[in-house]
Amino acid sequence: MKYLVSPTDSELAQALGKDAIISSLPEEKGADVLVYSKQGLMGIQRKALPHDFISSITDGRMSRLTSLLAKHCPFRLLICEGRFRYFPDGHLALGGKRTSRFTRAQVRGMLLDIKFVKGVDYDFTENLEDTARYIKTLAEFMNREKHLGLFVRPSAKGTWQTPTARDIDLWLLQSFPGIGPTTAENIIQACKGRVPLIWSCSYRTLLSARGLGRKRAGELWKQLGGELEQVEPIQVVQAEEETLSKLEAMKRKLADA
């Protein structure tokens, strides 16, 4: 993964290492760093807190740069490097005893404007090295084909330890909107102890699902009332497919002859 880094951010380029390439292209798009990923172009603007952030607000740079980011980059992020510190009266601390005219509420308002008005999200890092790590992690994330982490459902849990078939039935029904444990139990009782769902495919089709395996396919099939003894073993299915392939090959040879 390569990172295009603005010439004004040479320290960041050094922290990113050999994959960093100094280029003027990021500045044209309102970024300090550009990442070309499988998901699209990611533009990253970096501001050290509090001085660089506040000065870019007051001199108009933040407005111009975030507008460019929103225009040119489908994915954009403002990295705020460091932390805002405030005096007891709510005013922003600039280091030592120096006080900014901006308050906590005003700084929050600036960040909200950047996020919701300009359409540029933001996040915080601790220092330059942490920013480099963040960018590398972000680049890896953007380069993945799939993102399924938040879609992984927790496994069924038993009353004590290993979930029983009944526990799994209750867990399955609760995946439907508005169905809690009590309603799920009532449904199973009304349906004579069975989940009122059936497979809409054959066991052979279920077995063909990549990464499933025969054992898990069998467990799933039985969970919804399928009868495994009526289904041909996978070895037989494979043998039939091999036989059909051989017959097709023989037909082609005969036709050529």
C-alpha positions in Angstrom: 0.0 0.0 0.0 1.4 3.4 -1.1 0.6 6.7 0.5 0.8 10.0 -1.3 2.0 12.6 1.2 2.0 16.4 0.8 5.5 18.0 0.7 4.6 20.1 3.8 4.2 16.9 5.8 7.6 15.4 5.4 7.7 14.3 9.1 4.5 12.2 8.5 6.0 10.8 5.4 9.1 9.7 7.4 6.8 8.1 10.0 4.9 6.2 7.3 8.1 4.8 6.1 9.1 3.4 2.6 5.6 3.3 1.3 5.2 7.1 1.5 5.6 9.0 -1.7 6.0 12.8 -1.6 3.5 14.4 -4.1 1.7 17.7 -4.6 -1.5 15.8 -5.6 -2.9 15.6 -2.0 -2.8 19.4 -1.7 -4.8 19.8 -4.9 -7.5 17.7 -3.3 -7.4 19.4 0.1 -5.5 16.5 1.8 -2.2 15.9 3.5 -2.4 12.2 2.6 -4.1 10.3 -0.2 -4.8 6.6 -0.2 -6.0 4.8 -3.3 -7.8 1.8 -2.1 -10.1 -0.9 -3.5 -13.1 1.0 -2.0 -12.1 4.3 -3.5 -10.0 7.4 -2.9 -9.4 8.3 0.8 -8.3 11.9 1.5 -6.8 12.6 4.9 -6.3 16.0 6.4 -4.1 16.3 9.6 -4.2 19.0 12.2 -2.1 19.2 15.3 -4.1 20.3 18.4 -4.7 23.0 19.4 -2.6 25.5 17.5 -2.8 24.2 13.9 -6.5 23.4 14.2 -7.4 26.8 15.6 -5.2 28.8 13.2 -6.7 26.9 10.2 -10.2 27.8 11.4 -9.4 31.5 11.9 -7.5 32.0 8.6 -10.1 30.1 6.5 -7.9 27.2 5.5 -10.1 24.6 7.2 -13.2 25.7 5.2 -11.3 25.7 1.9 -9.5 22.3 2.6 -12.7 20.5 3.7 -14.5 21.8 0.7 -11.8 20.4 -1.6 -11.9 17.0 0.3 -15.7 16.8 -0.1 -15.4 17.6 -3.8 -12.6 15.2 -4.8 -12.5 12.3 -2.3 -15.4 9.9 -1.8 -13.9 9.0 1.6 -12.4 11.8 3.7 -11.2 12.1 7.3 -9.7 14.9 9.5 -7.2 13.5 12.0 -6.9 15.7 15.0 -3.5 15.0 16.5 -3.4 15.5 20.3 -6.1 16.6 22.7 -8.0 19.8 23.4 -7.4 21.0 27.0 -9.7 23.5 28.7 -9.4 25.8 31.8 -12.1 25.6 34.5 -14.0 28.5 32.9 -14.4 26.5 29.7 -11.9 28.4 27.5 -9.4 26.5 25.4 -5.9 26.2 26.7 -3.1 27.0 24.3 -0.2 25.8 26.5 1.1 27.1 29.7 -1.3 29.9 31.0 -2.3 31.1 27.6 -6.0 31.1 26.9 -7.9 31.1 23.6 -10.9 33.2 23.1 -12.7 30.0 22.0 -14.7 27.9 24.5 -15.4 24.2 24.7 -18.8 24.7 23.2 -17.4 26.7 20.3 -14.7 24.1 19.6 -17.4 21.3 19.6 -19.5 23.5 17.2 -16.5 23.7 14.8 -16.1 19.9 14.9 -19.8 19.4 14.3 -19.7 21.9 11.3 -16.8 19.9 9.8 -18.6 16.6 10.2 -22.2 17.5 9.3 -21.9 20.6 7.2 -18.7 19.9 5.3 -19.2 16.1 5.3 -15.7 15.3 6.6 -15.6 12.9 9.5 -12.9 13.3 12.2 -11.0 11.3 14.7 -8.2 11.8 17.3 -4.7 10.4 17.6 -2.1 10.9 20.4 0.9 12.0 18.4 2.7 11.8 15.0 3.6 8.2 15.4 0.0 7.3 16.4 -1.2 9.2 13.3 1.0 7.1 11.1 -0.3 3.9 12.7 -3.8 5.1 12.3 -3.3 5.8 8.6 -1.8 2.4 8.0 -4.7 0.7 9.8 -7.2 2.7 7.8 -5.5 1.9 4.5 -5.7 -1.9 5.4 -9.3 -1.5 6.3 -10.2 0.3 3.1 -8.4 -2.3 1.0 -10.5 -5.3 2.3 -13.0 -6.8 0.0 -15.5 -7.4 2.7 -16.3 -5.9 6.1 -18.4 -8.4 8.1 -17.3 -7.7 11.7 -20.4 -5.8 12.8 -22.6 -8.4 11.0 -21.5 -11.4 13.0 -24.3 -12.4 15.3 -23.4 -13.7 18.8 -23.8 -17.4 19.2 -26.7 -19.0 20.9 -26.2 -19.4 24.7 -27.6 -22.2 26.8 -29.3 -21.8 30.2 -26.2 -23.2 31.8 -23.5 -24.1 29.3 -23.8 -25.8 25.9 -27.0 -24.6 24.1 -29.6 -27.3 23.6 -31.7 -27.7 20.4 -34.4 -25.7 22.2 -32.0 -22.9 23.1 -31.0 -22.7 19.4 -34.7 -22.6 18.3 -35.4 -19.7 20.7 -32.3 -17.9 19.5 -33.2 -18.4 15.9 -36.8 -17.0 16.3 -35.5 -13.9 18.2 -33.6 -12.8 15.0 -37.0 -11.6 13.7 -38.0 -8.0 14.7 -40.3 -7.8 17.7 -39.7 -11.4 18.8 -38.4 -11.7 22.4 -37.7 -14.9 24.4 -41.2 -15.2 25.8 -42.9 -14.8 22.3 -40.3 -17.2 20.8 -41.2 -19.8 23.5 -44.9 -19.4 22.9 -44.4 -19.9 19.1 -42.5 -23.1 19.6 -45.2 -24.4 22.0 -47.9 -23.5 19.6 -46.1 -25.4 16.8 -45.7 -28.6 18.9 -42.1 -28.0 19.8 -40.7 -27.3 16.3 -39.5 -24.1 14.7 -42.1 -23.2 12.1 -39.4 -22.8 9.4 -38.3 -25.1 6.6 -35.4 -25.1 4.1 -36.3 -23.8 0.7 -33.4 -25.8 -0.9 -32.3 -29.4 -1.0 -29.7 -30.8 1.3 -27.5 -31.3 -1.7 -27.7 -27.5 -2.4 -26.9 -26.7 1.2 -23.9 -29.0 1.1 -22.5 -27.1 -1.8 -22.2 -23.9 0.2 -18.6 -23.0 0.4 -16.9 -23.4 3.8 -19.9 -25.0 5.4 -18.8 -28.7 5.7 -20.9 -31.8 6.0 -21.1 -31.8 9.8 -22.4 -28.3 10.1 -24.7 -28.7 7.1 -26.2 -31.7 8.8 -26.8 -29.9 12.1 -28.4 -27.0 10.3 -30.6 -29.3 8.2 -31.8 -31.2 11.3 -32.4 -27.9 13.2 -35.2 -27.0 10.7 -36.7 -30.5 10.6 -34.8 -31.9 7.7 -34.5 -35.8 7.5 -30.9 -36.7 6.8 -31.6 -40.3 6.1 -33.6 -39.3 3.0 -30.7 -37.4 1.6 -27.9 -38.9 -0.4 -24.4 -38.7 1.2 -22.0 -36.2 -0.3 -19.7 -39.0 -1.5 -22.6 -40.3 -3.6 -23.3 -36.9 -5.0 -19.6 -36.4 -5.9 -19.5 -39.9 -7.5 -22.6 -39.1 -9.6 -21.0 -35.8 -10.8 -17.8 -37.6 -11.7 -19.8 -40.2 -13.6 -21.8 -37.6 -15.5 -18.5 -35.8 -16.4 -17.1 -39.0 -17.8 -20.2 -39.7 -19.8 -20.1 -36.2 -21.3 -16.5 -36.7 -22.3 -17.3 -40.1 -24.0 -20.2 -38.4 -25.9 -17.8 -35.7 -27.2 -15.3 -38.4 -28.3 -18.0 -40.4 -30.1 -19.2 -37.2 -31.8 -15.7 -36.3 -33.0 -15.2 -39.8 -34.4 
